[in-house]
Amino acid sequence: MGIHLLIAFAGILLLVYALLIFYYHRAWDQIPSPAESLRVKDPEIKVSVIIPARNEASRIVNCLDSLHAQSYPKEFTEIIVVNDFSTDETASIVMEHQLGCRLINLSDHISGFINSYKKKAIETGIAHSSGELIICTDADCIMGVDWIRILVNAYEKENLQFIAAPVKIISNGSWLSVFQILDFISLQGITGAAVYKNLYPMCNGANLAYKRKAYNEVGGFSDIDHIASGDDMLLMKKIQAKYPDKIQYIKDPSAIVSTGAAENIKAFLSQRIRWASKISHYNHPYTFITLALVYLVNICLLFLFICCFIYGHWRWLLILVVFKTISEFFFVSKVAGFFQQQSLMKYFPLCQPFHILYTVIAGSFGSFGKYEWKNRKVK
C-alpha cells in the first residue's frame, strides 16, 4: 500500500511540476530580444568592470584579453581586478598584462577570517571604482566584443537598476561537462523566465550589472555580508525590493558570457551546494515553494527507485521518469537553441537519473553544514 501512495504522490507532484515548466517555457518565449539598433549606438556611460579573482592564473589572461577587445569606448571603461588572497601567480599575471586594468589586493584591506571573501572583494573593487554602472564577472569568463555595449544600451534605454545577463558553460568534451551544460541551460531558462515575470530574484554573478546609485541606496552587501554565497542573488533581492519594475534579463546572444565547466565531480557538487546554501536566506515565498516542489519531485523519485528494489513496480517509476523528461525536454531544448548548444539535447534523457540524484544531494547539503570552495571551508 505504501508504494502505491508514493507513486500517487509523486504523480501529483510531477503534474504540478510539468505545469510550472510549461509556464517557464512560455515566459522564456515572451522575453523580448533587444532591438538591433541598440548595437550601433555609442553611449557615454562610464562603466566599472569588477573581477574578483582567487587562484585564476591559468584563466584570467583570456578574460582580460576579451575585455580589452570590447567595442565599447575604452575612455568610458574601467577594469578592476581584486586579488582575493591568491596563492598562485594571479596577481603578477594581472600586473604584467598591462592592458588598462587595475589590480587591488584584498589583503591590503582586510585582516582575519571573514565568511564571504567574494562579497568583500566586490565591495572593495566598487569602493575604488568610479563608474556609473557596475558590471560584475568572474576571472574564468570570456565575452564577445559587444558585451559591455549591449549591457549599457539596455541600461540606458530602460533606466534599469539591475541587469541579469546570460551565462554559458563551454564543453571540454567530457561527460561531466555535458551534464553541467544541460543542467545550467535549464537554470538559465528559469532565470530569464523568473526575472521577466518578476517572480523571484535569479541571476548569476558571472554576468550581471547594477547602477552604483541603487547599490548605495540599498546599503550594498550590508546585512548579507555574513553569508558566504549570494553576492549576486541576495543583492538582486535587495535592489528588486526597491525597484521592482527596473530589473531585466538581457536575452541577447551578444550579452552571453562563457565559462568553463567544473573540472571534476567534487568541484561540481561543491559549486552547486554553494549555490543552494543561500536559498534559506531569501525569505521569498515563491522561491521556497518552487524549490520545495523541485526537491520533493526528485526525492520522491529517488525513494521510489529504492522501493522498487523491494516491491517492484518498475513500470510506474519508468513512466514517471519519462513524464518528467518529456516535460523538461522542450523547454530546455528551446533555451539550448538560444545558447547554440541544441546538439547536446540528445544526451538529455541519459542525464535524468544523475540529475535526480544530484538535485537531492545538492539540496540536502546546501541546507545544512559547511562546504569547501577554492580551498576555503565556509558555511
Secondary structure, 3 states (H helix, E strand, C coil): CHHHHHHHHHHHHHHHHHHHHHHHHHHHHHCCCCCHHHHHCCCCCCEEEEEEECCCCCCHHHHHHHHHCCCCCHHHEEEEEEECCCCCCHHHHHHHHCCCEEEEEHHHCCCCCCCCHHHHHHHHHHHCCCCCEEEECCCCEEECCCHHHHHHHHHHHHCCCEEECCEEEECCCCHHHHHHHHHHHHHHHHHHHHHHCCCCCCCCCCCEEEEHHHHHHCCCCCCCCCCCCCCCHHHHHHHHHHCCCCEEECCCHHHCEEEECCCCHHHHHHHHHHHHHCHHHCCCHHHHHHHHHHHHHHHHHHHHHHHHHHHCCHHHHHHHHHHHHHHHHHHHHHHHHHCCCHHHHHHHHHHHHHHHHHHHHHHHHHHCCCEEECCEEEC
